[in-house]
Amino acid sequence: MTSRHAPDTLPPPRRRLRQAACAAEGIDPDVMFPPRSNAALVAEARAVCASCPVRPACLAWALDHPRDAAYGVWGGLTEAERAAVLRRRQPRDPDHPRPPRTGGRPRAACGTPAAYDRHVRHHERIDDACREAKRRHDAAYRARTTAGAS
C-alpha cells in the first residue's frame, strides 16, 4: 500500500501507531500530554520519544497537522518547540523581509544615515552607500561635539 503523504518504506499509519513507543509500551496518555509548567513530566515524555522507532514520522505528522497536535509532546517536541520549527519553515526573502508600505512618510533613499538606521531596525542587509553615509554622519557629529566641548 502506498501513500502520497508517507514514503513507501514506512508502514501504514495504523501499524505505525502500534509500533510507537507510547502505544506499544502501554504508557499512560497523561505522560505524553503533560502540563507546560511541569518540566519533569515533559522530560519523561521526551524519554519515551527518544526510544521510539517512529519518532520522525510522528514529528512530521505533528508539524503537518498543527491543529490536531496542538497539545502534548509529539516526536519529542513540545507545542512551543513545534511552533518555533513551523515559524522557521516559513520562507523569507532576504532582500524584501517586510511587506510593502501602504502609506506614511516616504522611506529615506539609500545612501543616507536614515536609510542605514532603517536597515538596522528592520534587520535588512546594509549596502555600502548607507554604511558610508552613516560613517560620514558619525564623523561630523563627533567633530561638532568635540569642537563645542573645547
Chimera marker file (.cmm) of the C-alpha trace (Angstrom):
<marker_set name="trace">
<marker id="1" x="0.000" y="0.000" z="0.000" r="1" g="1" b="0" radius="0.5"/>
<marker id="2" x="1.429" y="3.373" z="-0.957" r="1" g="1" b="0" radius="0.5"/>
<marker id="3" x="0.509" y="6.791" z="0.273" r="1" g="1" b="0" radius="0.5"/>
<marker id="4" x="1.044" y="10.211" z="-1.203" r="1" g="1" b="0" radius="0.5"/>
<marker id="5" x="1.870" y="11.505" z="2.303" r="1" g="1" b="0" radius="0.5"/>
<marker id="6" x="4.418" y="8.982" z="3.545" r="1" g="1" b="0" radius="0.5"/>
<marker id="7" x="7.348" y="7.219" z="1.891" r="1" g="1" b="0" radius="0.5"/>
<marker id="8" x="6.791" y="3.613" z="0.833" r="1" g="1" b="0" radius="0.5"/>
<marker id="9" x="9.350" y="2.445" z="3.375" r="1" g="1" b="0" radius="0.5"/>
<marker id="10" x="7.119" y="3.415" z="6.313" r="1" g="1" b="0" radius="0.5"/>
<marker id="11" x="4.414" y="1.028" z="7.431" r="1" g="1" b="0" radius="0.5"/>
<marker id="12" x="0.805" y="2.203" z="7.006" r="1" g="1" b="0" radius="0.5"/>
<marker id="13" x="-0.340" y="4.727" z="9.663" r="1" g="1" b="0" radius="0.5"/>
<marker id="14" x="-2.292" y="2.276" z="11.835" r="1" g="1" b="0" radius="0.5"/>
<marker id="15" x="0.649" y="-0.113" z="12.025" r="1" g="1" b="0" radius="0.5"/>
<marker id="16" x="2.975" y="2.810" z="12.751" r="1" g="1" b="0" radius="0.5"/>
<marker id="17" x="0.772" y="3.773" z="15.695" r="1" g="1" b="0" radius="0.5"/>
<marker id="18" x="1.092" y="0.275" z="17.127" r="1" g="1" b="0" radius="0.5"/>
<marker id="19" x="4.888" y="0.495" z="16.722" r="1" g="1" b="0" radius="0.5"/>
<marker id="20" x="5.102" y="3.831" z="18.574" r="1" g="1" b="0" radius="0.5"/>
<marker id="21" x="6.802" y="3.566" z="21.958" r="1" g="1" b="0" radius="0.5"/>
<marker id="22" x="3.988" y="5.461" z="23.676" r="1" g="1" b="0" radius="0.5"/>
<marker id="23" x="1.425" y="2.936" z="22.384" r="1" g="1" b="0" radius="0.5"/>
<marker id="24" x="3.451" y="-0.284" z="22.380" r="1" g="1" b="0" radius="0.5"/>
<marker id="25" x="4.779" y="0.080" z="25.902" r="1" g="1" b="0" radius="0.5"/>
<marker id="26" x="1.383" y="0.908" z="27.419" r="1" g="1" b="0" radius="0.5"/>
<marker id="27" x="2.427" y="4.400" z="28.510" r="1" g="1" b="0" radius="0.5"/>
<marker id="28" x="-0.252" y="6.398" z="30.308" r="1" g="1" b="0" radius="0.5"/>
<marker id="29" x="-1.579" y="9.037" z="27.849" r="1" g="1" b="0" radius="0.5"/>
<marker id="30" x="-1.259" y="11.688" z="30.566" r="1" g="1" b="0" radius="0.5"/>
<marker id="31" x="2.525" y="11.255" z="30.323" r="1" g="1" b="0" radius="0.5"/>
<marker id="32" x="2.506" y="12.354" z="26.682" r="1" g="1" b="0" radius="0.5"/>
<marker id="33" x="0.249" y="15.358" z="27.399" r="1" g="1" b="0" radius="0.5"/>
<marker id="34" x="1.908" y="16.974" z="30.429" r="1" g="1" b="0" radius="0.5"/>
<marker id="35" x="1.126" y="20.471" z="31.699" r="1" g="1" b="0" radius="0.5"/>
<marker id="36" x="3.511" y="23.001" z="30.185" r="1" g="1" b="0" radius="0.5"/>
<marker id="37" x="4.775" y="24.043" z="33.593" r="1" g="1" b="0" radius="0.5"/>
<marker id="38" x="5.804" y="20.540" z="34.701" r="1" g="1" b="0" radius="0.5"/>
<marker id="39" x="9.339" y="20.081" z="33.382" r="1" g="1" b="0" radius="0.5"/>
<marker id="40" x="9.686" y="16.641" z="34.992" r="1" g="1" b="0" radius="0.5"/>
<marker id="41" x="6.700" y="15.242" z="33.084" r="1" g="1" b="0" radius="0.5"/>
<marker id="42" x="7.883" y="16.855" z="29.840" r="1" g="1" b="0" radius="0.5"/>
<marker id="43" x="11.282" y="15.176" z="30.355" r="1" g="1" b="0" radius="0.5"/>
<marker id="44" x="9.539" y="11.836" z="30.951" r="1" g="1" b="0" radius="0.5"/>
<marker id="45" x="7.588" y="12.203" z="27.700" r="1" g="1" b="0" radius="0.5"/>
<marker id="46" x="10.780" y="13.089" z="25.816" r="1" g="1" b="0" radius="0.5"/>
<marker id="47" x="12.446" y="9.970" z="27.220" r="1" g="1" b="0" radius="0.5"/>
<marker id="48" x="9.630" y="7.852" z="25.792" r="1" g="1" b="0" radius="0.5"/>
<marker id="49" x="10.035" y="9.562" z="22.411" r="1" g="1" b="0" radius="0.5"/>
<marker id="50" x="13.820" y="9.113" z="22.447" r="1" g="1" b="0" radius="0.5"/>
<marker id="51" x="13.479" y="5.343" z="22.129" r="1" g="1" b="0" radius="0.5"/>
<marker id="52" x="10.577" y="5.423" z="19.663" r="1" g="1" b="0" radius="0.5"/>
<marker id="53" x="11.143" y="3.813" z="16.241" r="1" g="1" b="0" radius="0.5"/>
<marker id="54" x="8.524" y="6.024" z="14.555" r="1" g="1" b="0" radius="0.5"/>
<marker id="55" x="9.595" y="9.334" z="16.113" r="1" g="1" b="0" radius="0.5"/>
<marker id="56" x="10.456" y="11.071" z="12.800" r="1" g="1" b="0" radius="0.5"/>
<marker id="57" x="7.092" y="10.111" z="11.292" r="1" g="1" b="0" radius="0.5"/>
<marker id="58" x="5.284" y="11.223" z="14.450" r="1" g="1" b="0" radius="0.5"/>
<marker id="59" x="7.029" y="14.606" z="14.401" r="1" g="1" b="0" radius="0.5"/>
<marker id="60" x="6.386" y="15.050" z="10.679" r="1" g="1" b="0" radius="0.5"/>
<marker id="61" x="2.693" y="14.338" z="11.209" r="1" g="1" b="0" radius="0.5"/>
<marker id="62" x="2.506" y="16.786" z="14.130" r="1" g="1" b="0" radius="0.5"/>
<marker id="63" x="4.190" y="19.515" z="12.064" r="1" g="1" b="0" radius="0.5"/>
<marker id="64" x="1.880" y="18.855" z="9.112" r="1" g="1" b="0" radius="0.5"/>
<marker id="65" x="-1.233" y="18.852" z="11.348" r="1" g="1" b="0" radius="0.5"/>
<marker id="66" x="-0.610" y="21.558" z="13.987" r="1" g="1" b="0" radius="0.5"/>
<marker id="67" x="-4.285" y="21.840" z="14.929" r="1" g="1" b="0" radius="0.5"/>
<marker id="68" x="-4.645" y="18.113" z="15.576" r="1" g="1" b="0" radius="0.5"/>
<marker id="69" x="-1.364" y="18.034" z="17.529" r="1" g="1" b="0" radius="0.5"/>
<marker id="70" x="-1.857" y="21.298" z="19.368" r="1" g="1" b="0" radius="0.5"/>
<marker id="71" x="-1.004" y="19.894" z="22.800" r="1" g="1" b="0" radius="0.5"/>
<marker id="72" x="1.442" y="17.430" z="24.249" r="1" g="1" b="0" radius="0.5"/>
<marker id="73" x="4.768" y="16.008" z="23.188" r="1" g="1" b="0" radius="0.5"/>
<marker id="74" x="4.840" y="14.690" z="19.618" r="1" g="1" b="0" radius="0.5"/>
<marker id="75" x="8.037" y="13.362" z="18.121" r="1" g="1" b="0" radius="0.5"/>
<marker id="76" x="9.952" y="14.585" z="21.162" r="1" g="1" b="0" radius="0.5"/>
<marker id="77" x="8.943" y="18.258" z="20.799" r="1" g="1" b="0" radius="0.5"/>
<marker id="78" x="6.555" y="20.329" z="22.889" r="1" g="1" b="0" radius="0.5"/>
<marker id="79" x="3.937" y="22.724" z="21.475" r="1" g="1" b="0" radius="0.5"/>
<marker id="80" x="6.280" y="25.707" z="21.744" r="1" g="1" b="0" radius="0.5"/>
<marker id="81" x="9.146" y="23.876" z="20.061" r="1" g="1" b="0" radius="0.5"/>
<marker id="82" x="6.931" y="22.710" z="17.188" r="1" g="1" b="0" radius="0.5"/>
<marker id="83" x="5.633" y="26.268" z="16.755" r="1" g="1" b="0" radius="0.5"/>
<marker id="84" x="9.224" y="27.515" z="16.533" r="1" g="1" b="0" radius="0.5"/>
<marker id="85" x="10.015" y="24.900" z="13.873" r="1" g="1" b="0" radius="0.5"/>
<marker id="86" x="6.965" y="25.969" z="11.872" r="1" g="1" b="0" radius="0.5"/>
<marker id="87" x="7.977" y="29.647" z="12.116" r="1" g="1" b="0" radius="0.5"/>
<marker id="88" x="11.468" y="28.817" z="10.842" r="1" g="1" b="0" radius="0.5"/>
<marker id="89" x="9.970" y="26.865" z="7.928" r="1" g="1" b="0" radius="0.5"/>
<marker id="90" x="8.226" y="29.958" z="6.537" r="1" g="1" b="0" radius="0.5"/>
<marker id="91" x="10.190" y="31.208" z="3.545" r="1" g="1" b="0" radius="0.5"/>
<marker id="92" x="11.719" y="34.664" z="3.765" r="1" g="1" b="0" radius="0.5"/>
<marker id="93" x="13.173" y="36.762" z="1.011" r="1" g="1" b="0" radius="0.5"/>
<marker id="94" x="16.336" y="38.371" z="2.405" r="1" g="1" b="0" radius="0.5"/>
<marker id="95" x="16.026" y="41.333" z="0.028" r="1" g="1" b="0" radius="0.5"/>
<marker id="96" x="12.407" y="42.105" z="0.994" r="1" g="1" b="0" radius="0.5"/>
<marker id="97" x="11.757" y="40.885" z="4.532" r="1" g="1" b="0" radius="0.5"/>
<marker id="98" x="8.824" y="43.216" z="5.203" r="1" g="1" b="0" radius="0.5"/>
<marker id="99" x="5.584" y="43.710" z="3.279" r="1" g="1" b="0" radius="0.5"/>
<marker id="100" x="5.394" y="46.783" z="1.053" r="1" g="1" b="0" radius="0.5"/>
<marker id="101" x="4.336" y="50.025" z="2.708" r="1" g="1" b="0" radius="0.5"/>
<marker id="102" x="0.851" y="51.316" z="2.121" r="1" g="1" b="0" radius="0.5"/>
<marker id="103" x="1.222" y="54.858" z="3.427" r="1" g="1" b="0" radius="0.5"/>
<marker id="104" x="3.045" y="57.199" z="5.751" r="1" g="1" b="0" radius="0.5"/>
<marker id="105" x="6.198" y="59.142" z="5.081" r="1" g="1" b="0" radius="0.5"/>
<marker id="106" x="8.331" y="58.047" z="2.148" r="1" g="1" b="0" radius="0.5"/>
<marker id="107" x="11.355" y="55.968" z="3.008" r="1" g="1" b="0" radius="0.5"/>
<marker id="108" x="14.744" y="57.614" z="3.049" r="1" g="1" b="0" radius="0.5"/>
<marker id="109" x="16.781" y="56.877" z="-0.045" r="1" g="1" b="0" radius="0.5"/>
<marker id="110" x="19.710" y="54.512" z="0.271" r="1" g="1" b="0" radius="0.5"/>
<marker id="111" x="22.983" y="56.287" z="0.818" r="1" g="1" b="0" radius="0.5"/>
<marker id="112" x="21.667" y="58.331" z="3.766" r="1" g="1" b="0" radius="0.5"/>
<marker id="113" x="22.097" y="57.888" z="7.526" r="1" g="1" b="0" radius="0.5"/>
<marker id="114" x="18.313" y="57.497" z="7.886" r="1" g="1" b="0" radius="0.5"/>
<marker id="115" x="18.325" y="54.594" z="5.428" r="1" g="1" b="0" radius="0.5"/>
<marker id="116" x="21.159" y="52.988" z="7.407" r="1" g="1" b="0" radius="0.5"/>
<marker id="117" x="19.064" y="53.251" z="10.579" r="1" g="1" b="0" radius="0.5"/>
<marker id="118" x="16.059" y="51.745" z="8.775" r="1" g="1" b="0" radius="0.5"/>
<marker id="119" x="18.171" y="48.790" z="7.592" r="1" g="1" b="0" radius="0.5"/>
<marker id="120" x="19.346" y="48.172" z="11.148" r="1" g="1" b="0" radius="0.5"/>
<marker id="121" x="15.824" y="48.485" z="12.598" r="1" g="1" b="0" radius="0.5"/>
<marker id="122" x="14.323" y="46.034" z="10.102" r="1" g="1" b="0" radius="0.5"/>
<marker id="123" x="17.270" y="43.604" z="10.111" r="1" g="1" b="0" radius="0.5"/>
<marker id="124" x="17.911" y="44.265" z="6.431" r="1" g="1" b="0" radius="0.5"/>
<marker id="125" x="21.169" y="43.910" z="4.559" r="1" g="1" b="0" radius="0.5"/>
<marker id="126" x="23.142" y="47.182" z="4.781" r="1" g="1" b="0" radius="0.5"/>
<marker id="127" x="24.557" y="48.373" z="1.467" r="1" g="1" b="0" radius="0.5"/>
<marker id="128" x="27.904" y="50.162" z="1.092" r="1" g="1" b="0" radius="0.5"/>
<marker id="129" x="26.335" y="53.553" z="0.293" r="1" g="1" b="0" radius="0.5"/>
<marker id="130" x="24.338" y="53.568" z="3.543" r="1" g="1" b="0" radius="0.5"/>
<marker id="131" x="27.323" y="52.371" z="5.555" r="1" g="1" b="0" radius="0.5"/>
<marker id="132" x="29.493" y="55.186" z="4.122" r="1" g="1" b="0" radius="0.5"/>
<marker id="133" x="26.769" y="57.810" z="4.750" r="1" g="1" b="0" radius="0.5"/>
<marker id="134" x="26.472" y="56.684" z="8.361" r="1" g="1" b="0" radius="0.5"/>
<marker id="135" x="30.264" y="56.815" z="8.796" r="1" g="1" b="0" radius="0.5"/>
<marker id="136" x="30.376" y="60.401" z="7.430" r="1" g="1" b="0" radius="0.5"/>
<marker id="137" x="27.427" y="61.439" z="9.616" r="1" g="1" b="0" radius="0.5"/>
<marker id="138" x="29.008" y="59.994" z="12.771" r="1" g="1" b="0" radius="0.5"/>
<marker id="139" x="32.364" y="61.643" z="11.991" r="1" g="1" b="0" radius="0.5"/>
<marker id="140" x="30.659" y="65.024" z="11.509" r="1" g="1" b="0" radius="0.5"/>
<marker id="141" x="28.713" y="64.563" z="14.760" r="1" g="1" b="0" radius="0.5"/>
<marker id="142" x="31.887" y="63.724" z="16.688" r="1" g="1" b="0" radius="0.5"/>
<marker id="143" x="33.618" y="66.774" z="15.187" r="1" g="1" b="0" radius="0.5"/>
<marker id="144" x="30.721" y="69.045" z="16.252" r="1" g="1" b="0" radius="0.5"/>
<marker id="145" x="30.523" y="67.687" z="19.784" r="1" g="1" b="0" radius="0.5"/>
<marker id="146" x="34.273" y="67.812" z="20.441" r="1" g="1" b="0" radius="0.5"/>
<marker id="147" x="34.534" y="71.345" z="18.973" r="1" g="1" b="0" radius="0.5"/>
<marker id="148" x="31.680" y="72.565" z="21.226" r="1" g="1" b="0" radius="0.5"/>
<marker id="149" x="33.233" y="70.981" z="24.335" r="1" g="1" b="0" radius="0.5"/>
<marker id="150" x="36.516" y="72.909" z="23.987" r="1" g="1" b="0" radius="0.5"/>
<link id1="1" id2="2" r="1" g="1" b="0" radius="0.2"/>
<link id1="2" id2="3" r="1" g="1" b="0" radius="0.2"/>
<link id1="3" id2="4" r="1" g="1" b="0" radius="0.2"/>
<link id1="4" id2="5" r="1" g="1" b="0" radius="0.2"/>
<link id1="5" id2="6" r="1" g="1" b="0" radius="0.2"/>
<link id1="6" id2="7" r="1" g="1" b="0" radius="0.2"/>
<link id1="7" id2="8" r="1" g="1" b="0" radius="0.2"/>
<link id1="8" id2="9" r="1" g="1" b="0" radius="0.2"/>
<link id1="9" id2="10" r="1" g="1" b="0" radius="0.2"/>
<link id1="10" id2="11" r="1" g="1" b="0" radius="0.2"/>
<link id1="11" id2="12" r="1" g="1" b="0" radius="0.2"/>
<link id1="12" id2="13" r="1" g="1" b="0" radius="0.2"/>
<link id1="13" id2="14" r="1" g="1" b="0" radius="0.2"/>
<link id1="14" id2="15" r="1" g="1" b="0" radius="0.2"/>
<link id1="15" id2="16" r="1" g="1" b="0" radius="0.2"/>
<link id1="16" id2="17" r="1" g="1" b="0" radius="0.2"/>
<link id1="17" id2="18" r="1" g="1" b="0" radius="0.2"/>
<link id1="18" id2="19" r="1" g="1" b="0" radius="0.2"/>
<link id1="19" id2="20" r="1" g="1" b="0" radius="0.2"/>
<link id1="20" id2="21" r="1" g="1" b="0" radius="0.2"/>
<link id1="21" id2="22" r="1" g="1" b="0" radius="0.2"/>
<link id1="22" id2="23" r="1" g="1" b="0" radius="0.2"/>
<link id1="23" id2="24" r="1" g="1" b="0" radius="0.2"/>
<link id1="24" id2="25" r="1" g="1" b="0" radius="0.2"/>
<link id1="25" id2="26" r="1" g="1" b="0" radius="0.2"/>
<link id1="26" id2="27" r="1" g="1" b="0" radius="0.2"/>
<link id1="27" id2="28" r="1" g="1" b="0" radius="0.2"/>
<link id1="28" id2="29" r="1" g="1" b="0" radius="0.2"/>
<link id1="29" id2="30" r="1" g="1" b="0" radius="0.2"/>
<link id1="30" id2="31" r="1" g="1" b="0" radius="0.2"/>
<link id1="31" id2="32" r="1" g="1" b="0" radius="0.2"/>
<link id1="32" id2="33" r="1" g="1" b="0" radius="0.2"/>
<link id1="33" id2="34" r="1" g="1" b="0" radius="0.2"/>
<link id1="34" id2="35" r="1" g="1" b="0" radius="0.2"/>
<link id1="35" id2="36" r="1" g="1" b="0" radius="0.2"/>
<link id1="36" id2="37" r="1" g="1" b="0" radius="0.2"/>
<link id1="37" id2="38" r="1" g="1" b="0" radius="0.2"/>
<link id1="38" id2="39" r="1" g="1" b="0" radius="0.2"/>
<link id1="39" id2="40" r="1" g="1" b="0" radius="0.2"/>
<link id1="40" id2="41" r="1" g="1" b="0" radius="0.2"/>
<link id1="41" id2="42" r="1" g="1" b="0" radius="0.2"/>
<link id1="42" id2="43" r="1" g="1" b="0" radius="0.2"/>
<link id1="43" id2="44" r="1" g="1" b="0" radius="0.2"/>
<link id1="44" id2="45" r="1" g="1" b="0" radius="0.2"/>
<link id1="45" id2="46" r="1" g="1" b="0" radius="0.2"/>
<link id1="46" id2="47" r="1" g="1" b="0" radius="0.2"/>
<link id1="47" id2="48" r="1" g="1" b="0" radius="0.2"/>
<link id1="48" id2="49" r="1" g="1" b="0" radius="0.2"/>
<link id1="49" id2="50" r="1" g="1" b="0" radius="0.2"/>
<link id1="50" id2="51" r="1" g="1" b="0" radius="0.2"/>
<link id1="51" id2="52" r="1" g="1" b="0" radius="0.2"/>
<link id1="52" id2="53" r="1" g="1" b="0" radius="0.2"/>
<link id1="53" id2="54" r="1" g="1" b="0" radius="0.2"/>
<link id1="54" id2="55" r="1" g="1" b="0" radius="0.2"/>
<link id1="55" id2="56" r="1" g="1" b="0" radius="0.2"/>
<link id1="56" id2="57" r="1" g="1" b="0" radius="0.2"/>
<link id1="57" id2="58" r="1" g="1" b="0" radius="0.2"/>
<link id1="58" id2="59" r="1" g="1" b="0" radius="0.2"/>
<link id1="59" id2="60" r="1" g="1" b="0" radius="0.2"/>
<link id1="60" id2="61" r="1" g="1" b="0" radius="0.2"/>
<link id1="61" id2="62" r="1" g="1" b="0" radius="0.2"/>
<link id1="62" id2="63" r="1" g="1" b="0" radius="0.2"/>
<link id1="63" id2="64" r="1" g="1" b="0" radius="0.2"/>
<link id1="64" id2="65" r="1" g="1" b="0" radius="0.2"/>
<link id1="65" id2="66" r="1" g="1" b="0" radius="0.2"/>
<link id1="66" id2="67" r="1" g="1" b="0" radius="0.2"/>
<link id1="67" id2="68" r="1" g="1" b="0" radius="0.2"/>
<link id1="68" id2="69" r="1" g="1" b="0" radius="0.2"/>
<link id1="69" id2="70" r="1" g="1" b="0" radius="0.2"/>
<link id1="70" id2="71" r="1" g="1" b="0" radius="0.2"/>
<link id1="71" id2="72" r="1" g="1" b="0" radius="0.2"/>
<link id1="72" id2="73" r="1" g="1" b="0" radius="0.2"/>
<link id1="73" id2="74" r="1" g="1" b="0" radius="0.2"/>
<link id1="74" id2="75" r="1" g="1" b="0" radius="0.2"/>
<link id1="75" id2="76" r="1" g="1" b="0" radius="0.2"/>
<link id1="76" id2="77" r="1" g="1" b="0" radius="0.2"/>
<link id1="77" id2="78" r="1" g="1" b="0" radius="0.2"/>
<link id1="78" id2="79" r="1" g="1" b="0" radius="0.2"/>
<link id1="79" id2="80" r="1" g="1" b="0" radius="0.2"/>
<link id1="80" id2="81" r="1" g="1" b="0" radius="0.2"/>
<link id1="81" id2="82" r="1" g="1" b="0" radius="0.2"/>
<link id1="82" id2="83" r="1" g="1" b="0" radius="0.2"/>
<link id1="83" id2="84" r="1" g="1" b="0" radius="0.2"/>
<link id1="84" id2="85" r="1" g="1" b="0" radius="0.2"/>
<link id1="85" id2="86" r="1" g="1" b="0" radius="0.2"/>
<link id1="86" id2="87" r="1" g="1" b="0" radius="0.2"/>
<link id1="87" id2="88" r="1" g="1" b="0" radius="0.2"/>
<link id1="88" id2="89" r="1" g="1" b="0" radius="0.2"/>
<link id1="89" id2="90" r="1" g="1" b="0" radius="0.2"/>
<link id1="90" id2="91" r="1" g="1" b="0" radius="0.2"/>
<link id1="91" id2="92" r="1" g="1" b="0" radius="0.2"/>
<link id1="92" id2="93" r="1" g="1" b="0" radius="0.2"/>
<link id1="93" id2="94" r="1" g="1" b="0" radius="0.2"/>
<link id1="94" id2="95" r="1" g="1" b="0" radius="0.2"/>
<link id1="95" id2="96" r="1" g="1" b="0" radius="0.2"/>
<link id1="96" id2="97" r="1" g="1" b="0" radius="0.2"/>
<link id1="97" id2="98" r="1" g="1" b="0" radius="0.2"/>
<link id1="98" id2="99" r="1" g="1" b="0" radius="0.2"/>
<link id1="99" id2="100" r="1" g="1" b="0" radius="0.2"/>
<link id1="100" id2="101" r="1" g="1" b="0" radius="0.2"/>
<link id1="101" id2="102" r="1" g="1" b="0" radius="0.2"/>
<link id1="102" id2="103" r="1" g="1" b="0" radius="0.2"/>
<link id1="103" id2="104" r="1" g="1" b="0" radius="0.2"/>
<link id1="104" id2="105" r="1" g="1" b="0" radius="0.2"/>
<link id1="105" id2="106" r="1" g="1" b="0" radius="0.2"/>
<link id1="106" id2="107" r="1" g="1" b="0" radius="0.2"/>
<link id1="107" id2="108" r="1" g="1" b="0" radius="0.2"/>
<link id1="108" id2="109" r="1" g="1" b="0" radius="0.2"/>
<link id1="109" id2="110" r="1" g="1" b="0" radius="0.2"/>
<link id1="110" id2="111" r="1" g="1" b="0" radius="0.2"/>
<link id1="111" id2="112" r="1" g="1" b="0" radius="0.2"/>
<link id1="112" id2="113" r="1" g="1" b="0" radius="0.2"/>
<link id1="113" id2="114" r="1" g="1" b="0" radius="0.2"/>
<link id1="114" id2="115" r="1" g="1" b="0" radius="0.2"/>
<link id1="115" id2="116" r="1" g="1" b="0" radius="0.2"/>
<link id1="116" id2="117" r="1" g="1" b="0" radius="0.2"/>
<link id1="117" id2="118" r="1" g="1" b="0" radius="0.2"/>
<link id1="118" id2="119" r="1" g="1" b="0" radius="0.2"/>
<link id1="119" id2="120" r="1" g="1" b="0" radius="0.2"/>
<link id1="120" id2="121" r="1" g="1" b="0" radius="0.2"/>
<link id1="121" id2="122" r="1" g="1" b="0" radius="0.2"/>
<link id1="122" id2="123" r="1" g="1" b="0" radius="0.2"/>
<link id1="123" id2="124" r="1" g="1" b="0" radius="0.2"/>
<link id1="124" id2="125" r="1" g="1" b="0" radius="0.2"/>
<link id1="125" id2="126" r="1" g="1" b="0" radius="0.2"/>
<link id1="126" id2="127" r="1" g="1" b="0" radius="0.2"/>
<link id1="127" id2="128" r="1" g="1" b="0" radius="0.2"/>
<link id1="128" id2="129" r="1" g="1" b="0" radius="0.2"/>
<link id1="129" id2="130" r="1" g="1" b="0" radius="0.2"/>
<link id1="130" id2="131" r="1" g="1" b="0" radius="0.2"/>
<link id1="131" id2="132" r="1" g="1" b="0" radius="0.2"/>
<link id1="132" id2="133" r="1" g="1" b="0" radius="0.2"/>
<link id1="133" id2="134" r="1" g="1" b="0" radius="0.2"/>
<link id1="134" id2="135" r="1" g="1" b="0" radius="0.2"/>
<link id1="135" id2="136" r="1" g="1" b="0" radius="0.2"/>
<link id1="136" id2="137" r="1" g="1" b="0" radius="0.2"/>
<link id1="137" id2="138" r="1" g="1" b="0" radius="0.2"/>
<link id1="138" id2="139" r="1" g="1" b="0" radius="0.2"/>
<link id1="139" id2="140" r="1" g="1" b="0" radius="0.2"/>
<link id1="140" id2="141" r="1" g="1" b="0" radius="0.2"/>
<link id1="141" id2="142" r="1" g="1" b="0" radius="0.2"/>
<link id1="142" id2="143" r="1" g="1" b="0" radius="0.2"/>
<link id1="143" id2="144" r="1" g="1" b="0" radius="0.2"/>
<link id1="144" id2="145" r="1" g="1" b="0" radius="0.2"/>
<link id1="145" id2="146" r="1" g="1" b="0" radius="0.2"/>
<link id1="146" id2="147" r="1" g="1" b="0" radius="0.2"/>
<link id1="147" id2="148" r="1" g="1" b="0" radius="0.2"/>
<link id1="148" id2="149" r="1" g="1" b="0" radius="0.2"/>
<link id1="149" id2="150" r="1" g="1" b="0" radius="0.2"/>
</marker_set>
